[in-house]
Structures are given as structure tokens and as C-alpha cells.
Amino acid sequence: MNADRIAEAIVAHSKVVIVLLFVATLVVGSAASQVDQSTSTDSFQTETEAADKLDYVRENFRTEGQNRTTVQVVVRGDNVLSKDSLLATLRFQQTLRENETVDGTLAEAPAVVDVSNAVAIAAIQRERAGSDGGGAAGGSAGGGDGQPAAPPTLDEQISAVESLNESEVDALVGRVLGPDSSGRTPGGDALTLMPVDYEPGSTTADARVLLVFQSVPADTSGTDLPEDVAAGQLAVQDIAAEDLGEESFVFGVGIVDDETGRSIGDSFTIIGPLALLLVIVTLVIAYRDLVDIVLSTLGIGLVLVWMQGFMGWMGIDFSTTLIAVPILLIGLAIDYAIHVFMRHREAREADPDASVGATMKRALAGVGVALVWVTVTTSIGFLSNLSSPLPPLQNFGLASAAGIVASLLVFGALIPALKVEVDGLLERFGVDRRKKPFGGEGRGVGRLLAVGSIGAKRAPVAVLLVALLVSAGGAYGATQVDTSFDRSDFLTEEPPDWMKELPEPFAPGEYNIRQNAEYLNGKFLQQDQSSQAELLVQGSVAAPDTLERVQQVRDRASESETVITLADGEPRILGPISTIQRVAAQNDSFASTVAEADTDGDGVPDQNLEAVYDRLYAVAPDDARRVVAREDGEYVALRMQVAIQGGSPVPQVRDEMQAAVEPAQGNGLTATATGQPVLTAIIQDGLLETVVVTLVVTVLAVLAVLVVGYRLFAGYGSLGAVTLVPVVLSLSWVLGAMWLLKIPFNAQTALITSLGIGLGVDYSIHMSERFTDELDRTGSVDRAVSATVGGTGGALLGSAVTTASGFSVLALAIVPSLQRFGIVIGLAIVFAFVGAVLVFPSLLVLWGRLVPEDAAQDRPETTDATVRPES
């Protein structure tokens, strides 16, 4: 009755409905322009102990890269240690300084670190030592008054290298990069700039890396650079292409963001028109009517305006995770439209003499309840993502739910009101607006859809057994699906050759960032925080046995499979012990302090640690602040930084680092493994938690709503539970397909549980609502299921084809994560449709034959034995 009154109100006051909803669209959509685009993956970060400890490290220790970002310039060639190559990179540095866009962003010295600087400085030191009458070559350069000489300028470095012959260059290279060398660049050990497989002392190499440091504000996140810094990185890239040749490349956050943003734009330039074409073709086939196509397209546009306006009001940025939302809403909006229009066509076909308003009222009264149920249950499915610990997935749930509610308002009220006005106007001018519904019995599509009803009437138990068998296999596959949060998934692949042949504006740009990242990870020590684990020891760090326990931590870490070993054969681990030993080797007074505190002579102080720390802060304060933290004169924490091999599985990194810190646990100390790899492993756990929790929450919530709702409004609580069964079955098929296709749960595919249930319950509700209507009308289970599959099945087919096509074109995107997401969602839609029209009819038949007498007492009397069998 309520549905009848609402439908009558929409039709009777159609002009008012149109005006009110267009005004509401303007209000909500006014914030659409406030939505920003974000390509950052930092938003996946969660509030955890490891994240808090990493913040503590950054706030209480002097960390490399603090208030700066690093650009890696990879120099490649036959021999990048030749005189010509070294001079080329020195002149490249000069060009960077001369470029206003770059120079304005460079950090304080050293702004650039390169092997060429180390070789040039060694040459200058040798020359100065010779002019002073001797001295060890490569020793500290000094002025005539014994004070350290000013660092040589780039012009001086270039002149020094130009004055050398090839054999002299080779000799200096061998010494600077030798296995026993203390060869230093202005910013660190020169060997760290060479490939990990480089043979120390060799005078030839096919690659090396040059580091450019840019200043950033203290509150800058790792992947969210100021515009001028990002522009500076793009300028570095242009200069490198001109000065260092095509084989060289530049890698930095700004370049990654630029390529990611362009790739998303290029992807949608290609797939957007294709998706629109597929949608239009589907609508043409389903509607075969220009007016209905235009009204549907208008409605889709309005839904998207509501969605983006909601995001603007809520301050939600448009990220890669939300790319799926517009396509999802297009599919659901078309689903709503097709059901309303086809039910209206059926009403007009059944009563040709009735007016447009009268038949629209009947259509809305019939399909309106299903649309409300679909909106409620689908929204629950997406809002279940609020239980995820990852903010982007929470935002996905909010944006999707808002768009689904908008779809109900637009296609449940505005578009029907518009159709009443438009069709009424056309018919007053003599245009016949009666159209055939899509997929009716006897037509080609109808005969194809009838397979589900035929199987349901002849062998429903056999159909269900086959479905359950396939679902069991899918459920097993679901337990084998991996979980991954690989940041390289967000990097763009090189487009296929056929895309490069497309005409403008469809031809994509050049994208090399993914292969460049893989090259860097596999060949060099990574200088950024994403490849460094942090081991934090807090508490009584001045206790006598603390450093011995820290040494045990270091030994364990160095034995880990994921820790990188440099060209000199040593693991790259920075900590208090290595710092103390290095400073002691350079400072005699500090060496005496260390010796006095080392009672067993193993090089590790085991008493008077406070005095050791005091002296370390006195003679090498910068080094001390990297590894020892103090508050109000008290020493409170120690820190070890462990370099991780690029591409290492982050769960393995986390497990190995957590095992490494165990010797420093207890007896006044607490030890924590943190760092970006550890946090990434936590994000992966969050993705898996999202999959599991949203599945449980969605199933239970939707089940409760369906059971209670069907009991209150239809009298059959059991039908609510039956309606959910094909949804769960089809979801198991999707998860099994992911296992077979080796598609992991990631930032996008982790949404599959809420998406699969949200889309699947849409189809099932339309089927069950239509079935109960037909059962009450005909009194026959068999006739009801035939009418349901023939009528609603056609609308579902149009919806499924449109939505699956829209999502499947994502497989043509040049971002790998979008490709996999498109494939998975396309499968989910197809399987949901198959479950609804092939499996669900058998469930409905069995339910109809087993429905109790008291639940059916309000139905019309019938003599058909299939409706109310003996209990």
C-alpha cells in the first residue's frame, strides 16, 4: 500500500518532483569541483604501534632524508666509470645549478652525490698533498693553516678530472671504489652508488646512480610533494635526457606522480569512450528507443554529479581506489533504469489503453519495493567497508553508498516523473510511446533465459548440487588467494604496441616508470624509506649489557634473507655499534673512551655507556643523533636502520625484523621492528582483514535485513535467506577464479566481497520480488518462475551486459591494478547474473513447493498442487 501511495504521488506531482530533485542536484553537485585527485598511497597508512614507533624515530633521531626528498639519476653505458662519463655527470650537475626550476629546490650541501664527485675530490686532494710536499694521497685536504680546506667547486672538480689521463682516472676510481677504501662522496660511501653486484676496485661498470636532494617542508608526506619540487624533478628528467643520453633515466616521487596521473588520464581517454560506446550499444539493444536512451543517459549523469558532490562535501579525494565507483554507479544506474522502463513497458503491453501515468504508477508500485530493497542491501554491502582499517577503502564504501542512494532518487523518482511528462507530451502529438519489453517469452533472448526456468522446473535439486560442487571448489580457491600491497601495482606499465598506434588524442604517452623501478630495486641499494627497516630499542639504554644485546640484534638482522649486502660484502646496517666503531677509528680520544668501556676487548662497550654516548655526542654530534636519542640529558632510545633488498616480500621482512629484535626485549628494554616495509606488511594484513570482515559483516547484515524485511512486508522470512544463497555461491566462484588467474587481494580487489554481494543481491532481490508477485498473481510456482525469468531476467541481462562491459574495459588500462580490478569485477557481475537466472530459479521452485500453509494463507485460492503441497 505504501508503495502504491508513493508511486501515485510521484506520478500525480511529476512536475514538482522534477523541480525539487533538479534543485537538490544543484545543491549537492555544487561541491563537485572541490574534489581533488590524489595518487598517493600514504592514505593506506593505519594507526598502529609500528606506525607510532616510526613517527618516534623520525622525531627523535636525525634521519637521512629528513626534510628532503631524493631523486635518483641512473647513468648507464658501456663504462660509466670512464673519464668521459665522469665529466658528463659533473657537467650535468652544473646544468642543474644553472636551471632556475631545479636550483630553487635543491637542499643544502651536499645537494648532489655522485661517484664523479668522489673521484674529482680525490684528484684535488692528491694534487694538494703533492703541492704541500707529500702526505697520503686521498687524505683529508687541508689549508695552509691546518684548517680543513673549503669543498672544491664544480668548476674545480671538472678541471681536476679534465687534467687526468685515462690511466690516472682508472687509478683513482680503483682507490675510491676499492674494497678497503674509505672513499667518500660529500654525502656518504661511494660504493652505495654502485650496483650491488659491482666488484669493488673495478674500473668498469655498466651503471651507477647519482643522487639529487631537494628540500621539502617538515610536514611533507613521503609521496605528496610541493608543486615546485615536483616541477624540479621533471626538469631534472628533461636535463638528464639531453645531457646523459637515452639509456639513462631519472626516478623520483614527483616523476612517479606525474606518470601515474597521466596514465589514469590516458587510460580513461581510451577506455572512457569505449565504455560509453558499450553502454550505448547495450541501451540501444535493450530499449530500441531514443527517448528512453536519452532519459537513461541523463539519469546516469545526474547520479555521477550526486556522487562527486557528496565527495566534495565530505572532503574525499579522488584516488585510484575510487576509480571504480563511477563505473559501478553507471552499471547500477542502468540496472535501475532498465527495471523501471521494462516494468513500465510490460504494464503498457498488458493494458494498451491505459495512460502513461497510470502504467508508470503500476510499474513503480511493482518494482519500487525491489529498488528500495536493492538500495538498502547494496548500501549495506558497501558501507561494510567502514569496518576496514584502511581509510581509502572506507571512503570507497561511503562514496559508493551515496551514489547508490542517489540512483534510487534519480531513477525511482526523477526519471519516472520525466518519462511521464515526455511520453505524455509526445502522445498528445500523436506519437505512439508503447514499446516491447526486452527478453519476453518467445523471443530469442527469452528462449536463452528460459534455460534457468526449465532446469528449475525439471531438475532443481540437480541444478543446486552442481552449483554447490562448483562453489566448494571456489571456496577452496578462496583460501589460497594471496594478499599483496605492492606499490609497484600503482605504477604504469609500458602500453602495448597497438595502443601506441592509436590516433590523437587516444594515443598514450611514454611510460617507463615501472620497468625503471624494477631495475633500481634489482640493481641498487635503495636510498628511500620504503626500502629500510627501523629497529627501535627504548628504555634503560645506558645499562652495561645494552650494546651487547644490540650486537645480537645486529647479528640476527645481518643473517636475514631480505637484508641487502653491498658490493663490499657487508650488510647495510646503520646502528650505534657501527657508528661508535667508525667514529673511534677516526678520533683517537673517542677511541680511548671506547677502549676503557670495553672490558672484554670485543669492540663493544659493556660499561660506562653513558660516558660513551656523551663523548660520541661531543665529537660527532650528527652521527650520534642518527643512532642515540636523548631527552633532558637522559639517553632513552637506540636505533638501527636496516637496508632491505628491493622486491622482498614484506611479510618476510616483518617476520625477520621482529625476530631480530628479540634479544633486546625485556630487562628494562623494549624493542620494536618498524619502517615502511613493516608498515606495508601491516597494510597487507589490513587488506585481508577487509576481505574477511566485510564478507562476514555484509552477509550477516544483508541476511538480517532480508529476513526481517521479507517477513514484515511479504510474510516469508525464509525467502529473505533464500535470496542471499545465490549471491554467496556466485561470490565463491569469483574468489576461485581469482585463485586460478593468480590475482591477489590488493587495494582494489579487496573490495570484491562488498562489491560481489552488493551487485549480486541486486539481481536476486529483483528475481525474488518478481517471483512473489507472479506467485500471488498466477497461483502456480512453475508459471511464476517462468514469468520471473522471462520478464525480470531480460532486464537483468541488459544490466549485467552493460555493467560487465563497463568494468571489463578497465582491463585495457595501462595501470596493472586497474587491469586486474576490471577483470575481477567483470567476472563478479557475470557470475552474479548466472547465479540469479540459472541457479536462483531452482531455489525459488524448491522454496515455493515447500512453503508452509500458514505462510501462504493470504495468497489467492488455487487448485495447483505445486503451490501448496501437503506439509
C-alpha positions, 0 to 999 in steps of 0.5 A, spaced: 500 500 500 505 504 501 508 503 495 502 504 491 501 511 495 508 513 493 508 511 486 501 515 485 504 521 488 510 521 484 506 520 478 500 525 480 506 531 482 511 529 476 512 536 475 514 538 482 518 532 483 522 534 477 523 541 480 525 539 487 530 533 485 533 538 479 534 543 485 537 538 490 542 536 484 544 543 484 545 543 491 549 537 492 553 537 485 555 544 487 561 541 491 563 537 485 569 541 483 572 541 490 574 534 489 581 533 488 585 527 485 590 524 489 595 518 487 598 517 493 598 511 497 600 514 504 592 514 505 593 506 506 597 508 512 593 505 519 594 507 526 598 502 529 604 501 534 609 500 528 606 506 525 607 510 532 614 507 533 616 510 526 613 517 527 618 516 534 624 515 530 623 520 525 622 525 531 627 523 535 633 521 531 636 525 525 634 521 519 637 521 512 632 524 508 629 528 513 626 534 510 628 532 503 626 528 498 631 524 493 631 523 486 635 518 483 639 519 476 641 512 473 647 513 468 648 507 464 653 505 458 658 501 456 663 504 462 660 509 466 666 509 470 670 512 464 673 519 464 668 521 459 662 519 463 665 522 469 665 529 466 658 528 463 655 527 470 659 533 473 657 537 467 650 535 468 650 537 475 652 544 473 646 544 468 642 543 474 645 549 478 644 553 472 636 551 471 632 556 475 626 550 476 631 545 479 636 550 483 630 553 487 629 546 490 635 543 491 637 542 499 643 544 502 650 541 501 651 536 499 645 537 494 648 532 489 652 525 490 655 522 485 661 517 484 664 523 479 664 527 485 668 522 489 673 521 484 674 529 482 675 530 490 680 525 490 684 528 484 684 535 488 686 532 494 692 528 491 694 534 487 694 538 494 698 533 498 703 533 492 703 541 492 704 541 500 710 536 499 707 529 500 702 526 505 697 520 503 694 521 497 686 521 498 687 524 505 683 529 508 685 536 504 687 541 508 689 549 508 695 552 509 693 553 516 691 546 518 684 548 517 680 543 513 680 546 506 673 549 503 669 543 498 672 544 491 667 547 486 664 544 480 668 548 476 674 545 480 672 538 480 671 538 472 678 541 471 681 536 476 678 530 472 679 534 465 687 534 467 687 526 468 689 521 463 685 515 462 690 511 466 690 516 472 682 516 472 682 508 472 687 509 478 683 513 482 676 510 481 680 503 483 682 507 490 675 510 491 671 504 489 676 499 492 674 494 497 678 497 503 677 504 501 674 509 505 672 513 499 667 518 500 662 522 496 660 529 500 654 525 502 656 518 504 660 511 501 661 511 494 660 504 493 652 505 495 652 508 488 654 502 485 650 496 483 650 491 488 653 486 484 659 491 482 666 488 484 669 493 488 676 496 485 673 495 478 674 500 473 668 498 469 661 498 470 655 498 466 651 503 471 651 507 477 646 512 480 647 519 482 643 522 487 639 529 487 636 532 494 631 537 494 628 540 500 621 539 502 617 542 508 617 538 515 610 536 514 611 533 507 608 526 506 613 521 503 609 521 496 605 528 496 610 533 494 610 541 493 608 543 486 615 546 485 619 540 487 615 536 483 616 541 477 624 540 479 624 533 478 621 533 471 626 538 469 631 534 472 628 528 467 628 533 461 636 535 463 638 528 464 635 526 457 639 531 453 645 531 457 646 523 459 643 520 453 637 515 452 639 509 456 639 513 462 633 515 466 631 519 472 626 516 478 623 520 483 616 521 487 614 527 483 616 523 476 612 517 479 606 522 480 606 525 474 606 518 470 601 515 474 596 521 473 597 521 466 596 514 465 589 514 469 588 520 464 590 516 458 587 510 460 580 513 461 581 517 454 581 510 451 577 506 455 572 512 457 569 512 450 569 505 449 565 504 455 560 509 453 560 506 446 558 499 450 553 502 454 550 505 448 550 499 444 547 495 450 541 501 451 540 501 444 539 493 444 535 493 450 530 499 449 530 500 441 528 507 443 531 514 443 527 517 448 528 512 453 536 512 451 536 519 452 532 519 459 537 513 461 543 517 459 541 523 463 539 519 469 546 516 469 549 523 469 545 526 474 547 520 479 555 521 477 554 529 479 550 526 486 556 522 487 562 527 486 558 532 490 557 528 496 565 527 495 566 534 495 562 535 501 565 530 505 572 532 503 574 525 499 579 525 494 579 522 488 584 516 488 585 510 484 581 506 489 575 510 487 576 509 480 571 504 480 565 507 483 563 511 477 563 505 473 559 501 478 554 507 479 553 507 471 552 499 471 547 500 477 544 506 474 542 502 468 540 496 472 535 501 475 533 504 469 532 498 465 527 495 471 523 501 471 522 502 463 521 494 462 516 494 468 513 500 465 513 497 458 510 490 460 504 494 464 503 498 457 503 491 453 498 488 458 493 494 458 494 498 451 489 503 453 491 505 459 495 512 460 502 513 461 501 515 468 497 510 470 502 504 467 508 508 470 504 508 477 503 500 476 510 499 474 513 503 480 508 500 485 511 493 482 518 494 482 519 500 487 519 495 493 525 491 489 529 498 488 528 500 495 530 493 497 536 493 492 538 500 495 538 498 502 542 491 501 547 494 496 548 500 501 549 495 506 554 491 502 558 497 501 558 501 507 561 494 510 567 497 508 567 502 514 569 496 518 576 496 514 582 499 517 584 502 511 581 509 510 581 509 502 577 503 502 572 506 507 571 512 503 570 507 497 564 504 501 561 511 503 562 514 496 559 508 493 553 508 498 551 515 496 551 514 489 547 508 490 542 512 494 542 517 489 540 512 483 534 510 487 532 518 487 534 519 480 531 513 477 525 511 482 523 518 482 526 523 477 526 519 471 519 516 472 516 523 473 520 525 466 518 519 462 511 521 464 511 528 462 515 526 455 511 520 453 505 524 455 507 530 451 509 526 445 502 522 445 498 528 445 502 529 438 500 523 436 506 519 437 505 512 439 510 511 446 508 503 447 514 499 446 516 491 447 519 489 453 526 486 452 527 478 453 519 476 453 517 469 452 518 467 445 523 471 443 530 469 442 533 472 448 527 469 452 528 462 449 536 463 452 533 465 459 528 460 459 534 455 460 534 457 468 526 456 468 526 449 465 532 446 469 528 449 475 522 446 473 525 439 471 531 438 475 532 443 481 535 439 486 540 437 480 541 444 478 543 446 486 548 440 487 552 442 481 552 449 483 554 447 490 560 442 487 562 448 483 562 453 489 566 448 494 571 448 489 571 456 489 571 456 496 577 452 496 580 457 491 578 462 496 583 460 501 589 460 497 588 467 494 594 471 496 594 478 499 599 483 496 600 491 497 605 492 492 606 499 490 609 497 484 601 495 482 600 503 482 605 504 477 604 504 469 606 499 465 609 500 458 602 500 453 602 495 448 604 496 441 597 497 438 595 502 443 601 506 441 598 506 434 592 509 436 590 516 433 590 523 437 588 524 442 587 516 444 594 515 443 598 514 450 604 517 452 611 514 454 611 510 460 617 507 463 616 508 470 615 501 472 620 497 468 625 503 471 623 501 478 624 494 477 631 495 475 633 500 481 630 495 486 634 489 482 640 493 481 641 498 487 641 499 494 635 503 495 636 510 498 628 511 500 624 509 506 620 504 503 626 500 502 629 500 510 627 497 516 627 501 523 629 497 529 627 501 535 630 499 542 627 504 548 628 504 555 634 503 560 639 504 554 645 506 558 645 499 562 652 495 561 649 489 557 645 494 552 650 494 546 651 487 547 644 485 546 644 490 540 650 486 537 645 480 537 640 484 534 645 486 529 647 479 528 640 476 527 638 482 522 645 481 518 643 473 517 636 475 514 634 473 507 631 480 505 637 484 508 641 487 502 649 486 502 653 491 498 658 490 493 663 490 499 660 484 502 657 487 508 650 488 510 647 495 510 646 496 517 646 503 520 646 502 528 650 505 534 655 499 534 657 501 527 657 508 528 661 508 535 666 503 531 667 508 525 667 514 529 673 511 534 677 509 528 677 516 526 678 520 533 683 517 537 680 520 544 673 517 542 677 511 541 680 511 548 673 512 551 671 506 547 677 502 549 676 503 557 668 501 556 670 495 553 672 490 558 672 484 554 676 487 548 670 485 543 669 492 540 663 493 544 662 497 550 659 493 556 660 499 561 660 506 562 655 507 556 653 513 558 660 516 558 660 513 551 654 516 548 656 523 551 663 523 548 660 520 541 655 526 542 661 531 543 665 529 537 660 527 532 654 530 534 650 528 527 652 521 527 650 520 534 643 523 533 642 518 527 643 512 532 642 515 540 636 519 542 636 523 548 631 527 552 633 532 558 640 529 558 637 522 559 639 517 553 632 513 552 632 510 545 637 506 540 636 505 533 638 501 527 636 502 520 636 496 516 637 496 508 632 491 505 633 488 498 628 491 493 622 486 491 622 482 498 616 480 500 614 484 506 611 479 510 618 476 510 621 482 512 616 483 518 617 476 520 625 477 520 625 484 523 621 482 529 625 476 530 631 480 530 629 484 535 628 479 540 634 479 544 633 486 546 626 485 549 625 485 556 630 487 562 628 494 562 628 494 554 623 494 549 624 493 542 620 494 536 621 492 528 618 498 524 619 502 517 615 502 511 616 495 509 613 493 516 608 498 515 606 495 508 606 488 511 601 491 516 597 494 510 597 487 507 594 484 513 589 490 513 587 488 506 585 481 508 582 483 514 577 487 509 576 481 505 574 477 511 570 482 515 566 485 510 564 478 507 562 476 514 559 483 516 555 484 509 552 477 509 550 477 516 547 484 515 544 483 508 541 476 511 538 480 517 535 485 513 532 480 508 529 476 513 526 481 517 524 485 511 521 479 507 517 477 513 514 484 515 512 486 508 511 479 504 510 474 510 516 469 508 522 470 512 525 464 509 525 467 502 529 473 505 535 467 506 533 464 500 535 470 496 542 471 499 544 463 497 545 465 490 549 471 491 554 467 496 555 461 491 556 466 485 561 470 490 565 463 491 566 462 484 569 469 483 574 468 489 576 461 485 577 464 479 581 469 482 585 463 485 586 460 478 588 467 474 593 468 480 590 475 482 591 477 489 587 481 494 590 488 493 587 495 494 582 494 489 580 487 489 579 487 496 573 490 495 570 484 491 566 481 497 562 488 498 562 489 491 560 481 489 554 481 494 552 488 493 551 487 485 549 480 486 543 481 491 541 486 486 539 481 481 536 476 486 532 481 490 529 483 483 528 475 481 525 474 488 520 480 488 518 478 481 517 471 483 512 473 489 508 477 485 507 472 479 506 467 485 500 471 488 498 473 481 498 466 477 497 461 483 502 456 480 510 456 482 512 453 475 508 459 471 511 464 476 518 462 475 517 462 468 514 469 468 520 471 473 525 469 468 522 471 462 520 478 464 525 480 470 531 476 467 531 480 460 532 486 464 537 483 468 541 481 462 541 488 459 544 490 466 549 485 467 551 486 459 552 493 460 555 493 467 560 487 465 562 491 459 563 497 463 568 494 468 571 489 463 574 495 459 578 497 465 582 491 463 585 495 457 588 500 462 595 501 462 595 501 470 596 493 472 591 494 478 586 497 474 587 491 469 586 486 474 580 490 478 576 490 471 577 483 470 575 481 477 569 485 477 567 483 470 567 476 472 563 478 479 557 481 475 557 475 470 557 470 475 552 474 479 547 474 473 548 466 472 547 465 479 540 469 479 537 466 472 540 459 472 541 457 479 536 462 483 530 459 479 531 452 482 531 455 489 525 459 488 521 452 485 524 448 491 522 454 496 515 455 493 513 447 493 515 447 500 512 453 503 508 452 509 500 453 509 500 458 514 505 462 510 501 462 504 494 463 507 493 470 504 495 468 497 489 467 492 485 460 492 488 455 487 487 448 485 495 447 483 498 442 487 505 445 486 503 451 490 501 448 496 503 441 497 501 437 503 506 439 509 
